[in-house]
């Protein structure tokens, strides 16, 4: 799609370690328990509950391209 949009030097790099990192962040957030007034932690825990069950299905990549 990027090439069709006029981008050149399009490269896609798999980053499998990112999946492990995200899963670990989610697990730690849930292990911290009640977030109390910490709205950032509460949000992360909510995200973890939604995404952790299917996180292993994601393929994280970094894509770079040059415009024009």
PDB file of N, CA, C and O in Angstrom:
ATOM      1  N   UNK A   1       0.820  -1.182   0.000  1.00  0.00           N
ATOM      2  CA  UNK A   1       0.000   0.000   0.000  1.00  0.00           C
ATOM      3  C   UNK A   1       0.872   1.258   0.000  1.00  0.00           C
ATOM      4  O   UNK A   1       0.549   2.248  -0.657  1.00  0.00           O
ATOM      5  N   UNK A   2       1.960   1.206   0.731  1.00  0.00           N
ATOM      6  CA  UNK A   2       2.819   2.388   0.764  1.00  0.00           C
ATOM      7  C   UNK A   2       3.432   2.654  -0.601  1.00  0.00           C
ATOM      8  O   UNK A   2       3.513   3.802  -1.037  1.00  0.00           O
ATOM      9  N   UNK A   3       3.859   1.607  -1.268  1.00  0.00           N
ATOM     10  CA  UNK A   3       4.428   1.772  -2.610  1.00  0.00           C
ATOM     11  C   UNK A   3       3.385   2.352  -3.554  1.00  0.00           C
ATOM     12  O   UNK A   3       3.690   3.243  -4.347  1.00  0.00           O
ATOM     13  N   UNK A   4       2.167   1.855  -3.474  1.00  0.00           N
ATOM     14  CA  UNK A   4       1.087   2.354  -4.330  1.00  0.00           C
ATOM     15  C   UNK A   4       0.770   3.812  -4.034  1.00  0.00           C
ATOM     16  O   UNK A   4       0.266   4.528  -4.899  1.00  0.00           O
ATOM     17  N   UNK A   5       1.061   4.249  -2.824  1.00  0.00           N
ATOM     18  CA  UNK A   5       0.812   5.635  -2.437  1.00  0.00           C
ATOM     19  C   UNK A   5       1.984   6.551  -2.778  1.00  0.00           C
ATOM     20  O   UNK A   5       1.954   7.738  -2.455  1.00  0.00           O
ATOM     21  N   UNK A   6       3.025   6.008  -3.433  1.00  0.00           N
ATOM     22  CA  UNK A   6       4.146   6.826  -3.866  1.00  0.00           C
ATOM     23  C   UNK A   6       5.375   6.773  -2.990  1.00  0.00           C
ATOM     24  O   UNK A   6       6.352   7.472  -3.255  1.00  0.00           O
ATOM     25  N   UNK A   7       5.346   5.957  -1.948  1.00  0.00           N
ATOM     26  CA  UNK A   7       6.518   5.832  -1.091  1.00  0.00           C
ATOM     27  C   UNK A   7       7.528   4.891  -1.729  1.00  0.00           C
ATOM     28  O   UNK A   7       7.157   3.972  -2.460  1.00  0.00           O
ATOM     29  N   UNK A   8       8.805   5.123  -1.449  1.00  0.00           N
ATOM     30  CA  UNK A   8       9.874   4.270  -1.950  1.00  0.00           C
ATOM     31  C   UNK A   8      10.666   3.740  -0.768  1.00  0.00           C
ATOM     32  O   UNK A   8      10.444   4.151   0.371  1.00  0.00           O
ATOM     33  N   UNK A   9      11.581   2.837  -1.037  1.00  0.00           N
ATOM     34  CA  UNK A   9      12.441   2.253  -0.004  1.00  0.00           C
ATOM     35  C   UNK A   9      11.605   1.766   1.182  1.00  0.00           C
ATOM     36  O   UNK A   9      11.914   2.060   2.336  1.00  0.00           O
ATOM     37  N   UNK A  10      10.559   1.029   0.880  1.00  0.00           N
ATOM     38  CA  UNK A  10       9.670   0.501   1.914  1.00  0.00           C
ATOM     39  C   UNK A  10      10.307  -0.752   2.515  1.00  0.00           C
ATOM     40  O   UNK A  10      10.665  -1.686   1.798  1.00  0.00           O
ATOM     41  N   UNK A  11      10.439  -0.756   3.832  1.00  0.00           N
ATOM     42  CA  UNK A  11      11.021  -1.893   4.541  1.00  0.00           C
ATOM     43  C   UNK A  11      10.138  -2.247   5.735  1.00  0.00           C
ATOM     44  O   UNK A  11       9.655  -1.371   6.452  1.00  0.00           O
ATOM     45  N   UNK A  12       9.940  -3.537   5.930  1.00  0.00           N
ATOM     46  CA  UNK A  12       9.164  -4.040   7.057  1.00  0.00           C
ATOM     47  C   UNK A  12      10.063  -4.960   7.879  1.00  0.00           C
ATOM     48  O   UNK A  12      10.632  -5.912   7.346  1.00  0.00           O
ATOM     49  N   UNK A  13      10.188  -4.683   9.151  1.00  0.00           N
ATOM     50  CA  UNK A  13      11.064  -5.449  10.031  1.00  0.00           C
ATOM     51  C   UNK A  13      10.235  -6.051  11.159  1.00  0.00           C
ATOM     52  O   UNK A  13       9.599  -5.321  11.920  1.00  0.00           O
ATOM     53  N   UNK A  14      10.238  -7.373  11.273  1.00  0.00           N
ATOM     54  CA  UNK A  14       9.533  -8.050  12.359  1.00  0.00           C
ATOM     55  C   UNK A  14      10.227  -7.735  13.687  1.00  0.00           C
ATOM     56  O   UNK A  14      11.453  -7.649  13.758  1.00  0.00           O
ATOM     57  N   UNK A  15       9.432  -7.568  14.713  1.00  0.00           N
ATOM     58  CA  UNK A  15       9.951  -7.287  16.053  1.00  0.00           C
ATOM     59  C   UNK A  15       9.269  -8.211  17.061  1.00  0.00           C
ATOM     60  O   UNK A  15       8.466  -7.749  17.872  1.00  0.00           O
ATOM     61  N   UNK A  16       9.580  -9.524  17.022  1.00  0.00           N
ATOM     62  CA  UNK A  16       8.904 -10.473  17.911  1.00  0.00           C
ATOM     63  C   UNK A  16       9.106 -10.168  19.397  1.00  0.00           C
ATOM     64  O   UNK A  16       8.231 -10.477  20.205  1.00  0.00           O
ATOM     65  N   UNK A  17      10.217  -9.581  19.767  1.00  0.00           N
ATOM     66  CA  UNK A  17      10.459  -9.274  21.184  1.00  0.00           C
ATOM     67  C   UNK A  17       9.471  -8.246  21.714  1.00  0.00           C
ATOM     68  O   UNK A  17       9.206  -8.204  22.915  1.00  0.00           O
ATOM     69  N   UNK A  18       8.925  -7.420  20.836  1.00  0.00           N
ATOM     70  CA  UNK A  18       7.944  -6.416  21.276  1.00  0.00           C
ATOM     71  C   UNK A  18       6.707  -7.082  21.860  1.00  0.00           C
ATOM     72  O   UNK A  18       6.134  -6.583  22.828  1.00  0.00           O
ATOM     73  N   UNK A  19       6.290  -8.208  21.282  1.00  0.00           N
ATOM     74  CA  UNK A  19       5.114  -8.913  21.802  1.00  0.00           C
ATOM     75  C   UNK A  19       5.364  -9.347  23.233  1.00  0.00           C
ATOM     76  O   UNK A  19       4.501  -9.158  24.091  1.00  0.00           O
ATOM     77  N   UNK A  20       6.516  -9.920  23.508  1.00  0.00           N
ATOM     78  CA  UNK A  20       6.854 -10.329  24.872  1.00  0.00           C
ATOM     79  C   UNK A  20       6.860  -9.136  25.813  1.00  0.00           C
ATOM     80  O   UNK A  20       6.369  -9.222  26.939  1.00  0.00           O
ATOM     81  N   UNK A  21       7.416  -8.023  25.351  1.00  0.00           N
ATOM     82  CA  UNK A  21       7.493  -6.824  26.188  1.00  0.00           C
ATOM     83  C   UNK A  21       6.102  -6.309  26.543  1.00  0.00           C
ATOM     84  O   UNK A  21       5.828  -6.010  27.705  1.00  0.00           O
ATOM     85  N   UNK A  22       5.222  -6.206  25.543  1.00  0.00           N
ATOM     86  CA  UNK A  22       3.858  -5.738  25.809  1.00  0.00           C
ATOM     87  C   UNK A  22       3.131  -6.673  26.756  1.00  0.00           C
ATOM     88  O   UNK A  22       2.450  -6.214  27.673  1.00  0.00           O
ATOM     89  N   UNK A  23       3.262  -7.975  26.552  1.00  0.00           N
ATOM     90  CA  UNK A  23       2.601  -8.920  27.437  1.00  0.00           C
ATOM     91  C   UNK A  23       3.119  -8.791  28.863  1.00  0.00           C
ATOM     92  O   UNK A  23       2.342  -8.868  29.814  1.00  0.00           O
ATOM     93  N   UNK A  24       4.419  -8.596  29.020  1.00  0.00           N
ATOM     94  CA  UNK A  24       4.987  -8.426  30.361  1.00  0.00           C
ATOM     95  C   UNK A  24       4.493  -7.153  31.020  1.00  0.00           C
ATOM     96  O   UNK A  24       4.211  -7.152  32.218  1.00  0.00           O
ATOM     97  N   UNK A  25       4.383  -6.076  30.272  1.00  0.00           N
ATOM     98  CA  UNK A  25       3.849  -4.818  30.823  1.00  0.00           C
ATOM     99  C   UNK A  25       2.425  -5.030  31.310  1.00  0.00           C
ATOM    100  O   UNK A  25       2.067  -4.602  32.408  1.00  0.00           O
ATOM    101  N   UNK A  26       1.608  -5.696  30.487  1.00  0.00           N
ATOM    102  CA  UNK A  26       0.219  -5.963  30.874  1.00  0.00           C
ATOM    103  C   UNK A  26       0.154  -6.818  32.136  1.00  0.00           C
ATOM    104  O   UNK A  26      -0.628  -6.530  33.042  1.00  0.00           O
ATOM    105  N   UNK A  27       0.971  -7.866  32.198  1.00  0.00           N
ATOM    106  CA  UNK A  27       0.952  -8.758  33.360  1.00  0.00           C
ATOM    107  C   UNK A  27       1.350  -8.028  34.642  1.00  0.00           C
ATOM    108  O   UNK A  27       0.719  -8.205  35.685  1.00  0.00           O
ATOM    109  N   UNK A  28       2.386  -7.215  34.560  1.00  0.00           N
ATOM    110  CA  UNK A  28       2.823  -6.457  35.736  1.00  0.00           C
ATOM    111  C   UNK A  28       1.739  -5.477  36.172  1.00  0.00           C
ATOM    112  O   UNK A  28       1.476  -5.331  37.366  1.00  0.00           O
ATOM    113  N   UNK A  29       1.119  -4.814  35.222  1.00  0.00           N
ATOM    114  CA  UNK A  29       0.050  -3.865  35.562  1.00  0.00           C
ATOM    115  C   UNK A  29      -1.070  -4.573  36.317  1.00  0.00           C
ATOM    116  O   UNK A  29      -1.590  -4.041  37.298  1.00  0.00           O
ATOM    117  N   UNK A  30      -1.443  -5.765  35.867  1.00  0.00           N
ATOM    118  CA  UNK A  30      -2.502  -6.507  36.546  1.00  0.00           C
ATOM    119  C   UNK A  30      -2.053  -7.003  37.919  1.00  0.00           C
ATOM    120  O   UNK A  30      -2.856  -7.054  38.851  1.00  0.00           O
ATOM    121  N   UNK A  31      -0.784  -7.368  38.052  1.00  0.00           N
ATOM    122  CA  UNK A  31      -0.265  -7.857  39.329  1.00  0.00           C
ATOM    123  C   UNK A  31      -0.224  -6.754  40.386  1.00  0.00           C
ATOM    124  O   UNK A  31      -0.212  -7.045  41.582  1.00  0.00           O
ATOM    125  N   UNK A  32      -0.203  -5.506  39.962  1.00  0.00           N
ATOM    126  CA  UNK A  32      -0.135  -4.394  40.910  1.00  0.00           C
ATOM    127  C   UNK A  32      -1.432  -4.226  41.692  1.00  0.00           C
ATOM    128  O   UNK A  32      -1.454  -3.534  42.710  1.00  0.00           O
ATOM    129  N   UNK A  33      -2.505  -4.846  41.231  1.00  0.00           N
ATOM    130  CA  UNK A  33      -3.758  -4.810  41.980  1.00  0.00           C
ATOM    131  C   UNK A  33      -4.501  -3.502  41.842  1.00  0.00           C
ATOM    132  O   UNK A  33      -4.398  -2.813  40.827  1.00  0.00           O
ATOM    133  N   UNK A  34      -5.248  -3.172  42.872  1.00  0.00           N
ATOM    134  CA  UNK A  34      -6.117  -2.001  42.865  1.00  0.00           C
ATOM    135  C   UNK A  34      -5.324  -0.732  42.552  1.00  0.00           C
ATOM    136  O   UNK A  34      -4.376  -0.397  43.262  1.00  0.00           O
ATOM    137  N   UNK A  35      -5.715  -0.024  41.480  1.00  0.00           N
ATOM    138  CA  UNK A  35      -4.965   1.181  41.109  1.00  0.00           C
ATOM    139  C   UNK A  35      -5.268   2.393  41.976  1.00  0.00           C
ATOM    140  O   UNK A  35      -4.589   3.415  41.874  1.00  0.00           O
ATOM    141  N   UNK A  36      -6.299   2.288  42.842  1.00  0.00           N
ATOM    142  CA  UNK A  36      -6.659   3.446  43.660  1.00  0.00           C
ATOM    143  C   UNK A  36      -6.937   4.643  42.772  1.00  0.00           C
ATOM    144  O   UNK A  36      -7.652   4.516  41.779  1.00  0.00           O
ATOM    145  N   UNK A  37      -6.391   5.803  43.106  1.00  0.00           N
ATOM    146  CA  UNK A  37      -6.661   7.006  42.305  1.00  0.00           C
ATOM    147  C   UNK A  37      -5.782   7.140  41.055  1.00  0.00           C
ATOM    148  O   UNK A  37      -5.891   8.127  40.328  1.00  0.00           O
ATOM    149  N   UNK A  38      -4.924   6.165  40.805  1.00  0.00           N
ATOM    150  CA  UNK A  38      -4.011   6.228  39.657  1.00  0.00           C
ATOM    151  C   UNK A  38      -4.768   5.889  38.374  1.00  0.00           C
ATOM    152  O   UNK A  38      -4.918   4.718  38.026  1.00  0.00           O
ATOM    153  N   UNK A  39      -5.242   6.915  37.677  1.00  0.00           N
ATOM    154  CA  UNK A  39      -6.047   6.689  36.475  1.00  0.00           C
ATOM    155  C   UNK A  39      -5.235   6.097  35.330  1.00  0.00           C
ATOM    156  O   UNK A  39      -5.780   5.377  34.493  1.00  0.00           O
ATOM    157  N   UNK A  40      -3.948   6.388  35.285  1.00  0.00           N
ATOM    158  CA  UNK A  40      -3.105   5.813  34.237  1.00  0.00           C
ATOM    159  C   UNK A  40      -2.996   4.297  34.418  1.00  0.00           C
ATOM    160  O   UNK A  40      -3.114   3.548  33.448  1.00  0.00           O
ATOM    161  N   UNK A  41      -2.773   3.847  35.646  1.00  0.00           N
ATOM    162  CA  UNK A  41      -2.690   2.418  35.921  1.00  0.00           C
ATOM    163  C   UNK A  41      -4.040   1.751  35.672  1.00  0.00           C
ATOM    164  O   UNK A  41      -4.099   0.655  35.115  1.00  0.00           O
ATOM    165  N   UNK A  42      -5.116   2.404  36.079  1.00  0.00           N
ATOM    166  CA  UNK A  42      -6.451   1.841  35.845  1.00  0.00           C
ATOM    167  C   UNK A  42      -6.699   1.656  34.350  1.00  0.00           C
ATOM    168  O   UNK A  42      -7.251   0.640  33.929  1.00  0.00           O
ATOM    169  N   UNK A  43      -6.294   2.632  33.559  1.00  0.00           N
ATOM    170  CA  UNK A  43      -6.448   2.532  32.114  1.00  0.00           C
ATOM    171  C   UNK A  43      -5.612   1.411  31.531  1.00  0.00           C
ATOM    172  O   UNK A  43      -6.071   0.680  30.653  1.00  0.00           O
ATOM    173  N   UNK A  44      -4.388   1.273  32.014  1.00  0.00           N
ATOM    174  CA  UNK A  44      -3.503   0.210  31.532  1.00  0.00           C
ATOM    175  C   UNK A  44      -4.053  -1.162  31.925  1.00  0.00           C
ATOM    176  O   UNK A  44      -3.984  -2.106  31.139  1.00  0.00           O
ATOM    177  N   UNK A  45      -4.592  -1.274  33.126  1.00  0.00           N
ATOM    178  CA  UNK A  45      -5.178  -2.545  33.547  1.00  0.00           C
ATOM    179  C   UNK A  45      -6.389  -2.898  32.691  1.00  0.00           C
ATOM    180  O   UNK A  45      -6.572  -4.055  32.315  1.00  0.00           O
ATOM    181  N   UNK A  46      -7.203  -1.915  32.389  1.00  0.00           N
ATOM    182  CA  UNK A  46      -8.359  -2.143  31.532  1.00  0.00           C
ATOM    183  C   UNK A  46      -7.926  -2.619  30.145  1.00  0.00           C
ATOM    184  O   UNK A  46      -8.494  -3.558  29.587  1.00  0.00           O
ATOM    185  N   UNK A  47      -6.911  -1.951  29.606  1.00  0.00           N
ATOM    186  CA  UNK A  47      -6.358  -2.345  28.302  1.00  0.00           C
ATOM    187  C   UNK A  47      -5.790  -3.765  28.375  1.00  0.00           C
ATOM    188  O   UNK A  47      -5.986  -4.561  27.456  1.00  0.00           O
ATOM    189  N   UNK A  48      -5.093  -4.078  29.454  1.00  0.00           N
ATOM    190  CA  UNK A  48      -4.497  -5.402  29.620  1.00  0.00           C
ATOM    191  C   UNK A  48      -5.574  -6.484  29.637  1.00  0.00           C
ATOM    192  O   UNK A  48      -5.403  -7.539  29.026  1.00  0.00           O
ATOM    193  N   UNK A  49      -6.674  -6.230  30.329  1.00  0.00           N
ATOM    194  CA  UNK A  49      -7.750  -7.218  30.388  1.00  0.00           C
ATOM    195  C   UNK A  49      -8.357  -7.465  29.012  1.00  0.00           C
ATOM    196  O   UNK A  49      -8.734  -8.590  28.684  1.00  0.00           O
ATOM    197  N   UNK A  50      -8.448  -6.415  28.216  1.00  0.00           N
ATOM    198  CA  UNK A  50      -9.009  -6.554  26.864  1.00  0.00           C
ATOM    199  C   UNK A  50      -8.033  -7.214  25.905  1.00  0.00           C
ATOM    200  O   UNK A  50      -8.427  -8.067  25.111  1.00  0.00           O
ATOM    201  N   UNK A  51      -6.766  -6.830  25.969  1.00  0.00           N
ATOM    202  CA  UNK A  51      -5.806  -7.224  24.941  1.00  0.00           C
ATOM    203  C   UNK A  51      -4.946  -8.440  25.266  1.00  0.00           C
ATOM    204  O   UNK A  51      -4.505  -9.139  24.354  1.00  0.00           O
ATOM    205  N   UNK A  52      -4.705  -8.700  26.527  1.00  0.00           N
ATOM    206  CA  UNK A  52      -3.816  -9.803  26.891  1.00  0.00           C
ATOM    207  C   UNK A  52      -4.304 -11.165  26.373  1.00  0.00           C
ATOM    208  O   UNK A  52      -3.481 -11.971  25.941  1.00  0.00           O
ATOM    209  N   UNK A  53      -5.601 -11.444  26.402  1.00  0.00           N
ATOM    210  CA  UNK A  53      -6.038 -12.756  25.913  1.00  0.00           C
ATOM    211  C   UNK A  53      -5.710 -13.022  24.439  1.00  0.00           C
ATOM    212  O   UNK A  53      -5.582 -14.180  24.040  1.00  0.00           O
ATOM    213  N   UNK A  54      -5.574 -11.986  23.640  1.00  0.00           N
ATOM    214  CA  UNK A  54      -5.275 -12.185  22.216  1.00  0.00           C
ATOM    215  C   UNK A  54      -3.929 -11.592  21.805  1.00  0.00           C
ATOM    216  O   UNK A  54      -3.615 -11.547  20.615  1.00  0.00           O
ATOM    217  N   UNK A  55      -3.140 -11.141  22.761  1.00  0.00           N
ATOM    218  CA  UNK A  55      -1.859 -10.487  22.449  1.00  0.00           C
ATOM    219  C   UNK A  55      -0.919 -11.406  21.682  1.00  0.00           C
ATOM    220  O   UNK A  55      -0.127 -10.933  20.867  1.00  0.00           O
ATOM    221  N   UNK A  56      -0.991 -12.690  21.925  1.00  0.00           N
ATOM    222  CA  UNK A  56      -0.105 -13.645  21.240  1.00  0.00           C
ATOM    223  C   UNK A  56      -0.441 -13.762  19.750  1.00  0.00           C
ATOM    224  O   UNK A  56       0.349 -14.315  18.985  1.00  0.00           O
ATOM    225  N   UNK A  57      -1.578 -13.261  19.337  1.00  0.00           N
ATOM    226  CA  UNK A  57      -1.981 -13.332  17.929  1.00  0.00           C
ATOM    227  C   UNK A  57      -1.441 -12.181  17.094  1.00  0.00           C
ATOM    228  O   UNK A  57      -1.487 -12.224  15.865  1.00  0.00           O
ATOM    229  N   UNK A  58      -0.931 -11.153  17.759  1.00  0.00           N
ATOM    230  CA  UNK A  58      -0.439  -9.977  17.050  1.00  0.00           C
ATOM    231  C   UNK A  58       0.977 -10.184  16.537  1.00  0.00           C
ATOM    232  O   UNK A  58       1.793 -10.852  17.173  1.00  0.00           O
ATOM    233  N   UNK A  59       1.249  -9.613  15.404  1.00  0.00           N
ATOM    234  CA  UNK A  59       2.607  -9.597  14.862  1.00  0.00           C
ATOM    235  C   UNK A  59       3.053  -8.146  14.828  1.00  0.00           C
ATOM    236  O   UNK A  59       2.540  -7.356  14.035  1.00  0.00           O
ATOM    237  N   UNK A  60       3.974  -7.800  15.654  1.00  0.00           N
ATOM    238  CA  UNK A  60       4.443  -6.410  15.725  1.00  0.00           C
ATOM    239  C   UNK A  60       5.585  -6.212  14.742  1.00  0.00           C
ATOM    240  O   UNK A  60       6.525  -7.006  14.694  1.00  0.00           O
ATOM    241  N   UNK A  61       5.493  -5.145  13.961  1.00  0.00           N
ATOM    242  CA  UNK A  61       6.497  -4.833  12.951  1.00  0.00           C
ATOM    243  C   UNK A  61       6.816  -3.343  12.984  1.00  0.00           C
ATOM    244  O   UNK A  61       6.031  -2.533  13.478  1.00  0.00           O
ATOM    245  N   UNK A  62       7.963  -3.006  12.458  1.00  0.00           N
ATOM    246  CA  UNK A  62       8.337  -1.610  12.230  1.00  0.00           C
ATOM    247  C   UNK A  62       8.437  -1.424  10.720  1.00  0.00           C
ATOM    248  O   UNK A  62       9.128  -2.175  10.032  1.00  0.00           O
ATOM    249  N   UNK A  63       7.747  -0.426  10.225  1.00  0.00           N
ATOM    250  CA  UNK A  63       7.755  -0.151   8.789  1.00  0.00           C
ATOM    251  C   UNK A  63       8.359   1.227   8.556  1.00  0.00           C
ATOM    252  O   UNK A  63       7.982   2.204   9.202  1.00  0.00           O
ATOM    253  N   UNK A  64       9.300   1.289   7.626  1.00  0.00           N
ATOM    254  CA  UNK A  64       9.902   2.572   7.248  1.00  0.00           C
ATOM    255  C   UNK A  64       9.717   2.751   5.746  1.00  0.00           C
ATOM    256  O   UNK A  64       9.668   1.784   4.986  1.00  0.00           O
ATOM    257  N   UNK A  65       9.617   4.018   5.338  1.00  0.00           N
ATOM    258  CA  UNK A  65       9.466   4.328   3.916  1.00  0.00           C
ATOM    259  C   UNK A  65       9.895   5.764   3.679  1.00  0.00           C
ATOM    260  O   UNK A  65       9.927   6.582   4.598  1.00  0.00           O
ATOM    261  N   UNK A  66      10.224   6.053   2.430  1.00  0.00           N
ATOM    262  CA  UNK A  66      10.637   7.391   2.045  1.00  0.00           C
ATOM    263  C   UNK A  66       9.552   7.998   1.172  1.00  0.00           C
ATOM    264  O   UNK A  66       9.081   7.371   0.223  1.00  0.00           O
ATOM    265  N   UNK A  67       9.167   9.203   1.495  1.00  0.00           N
ATOM    266  CA  UNK A  67       8.152   9.906   0.705  1.00  0.00           C
ATOM    267  C   UNK A  67       8.764  10.448  -0.584  1.00  0.00           C
ATOM    268  O   UNK A  67       9.840  11.045  -0.591  1.00  0.00           O
ATOM    269  N   UNK A  68       8.030  10.213  -1.674  1.00  0.00           N
ATOM    270  CA  UNK A  68       8.422  10.828  -2.942  1.00  0.00           C
ATOM    271  C   UNK A  68       9.433  10.066  -3.677  1.00  0.00           C
ATOM    272  O   UNK A  68       9.848  10.476  -4.761  1.00  0.00           O
TER     273      UNK A  68
END
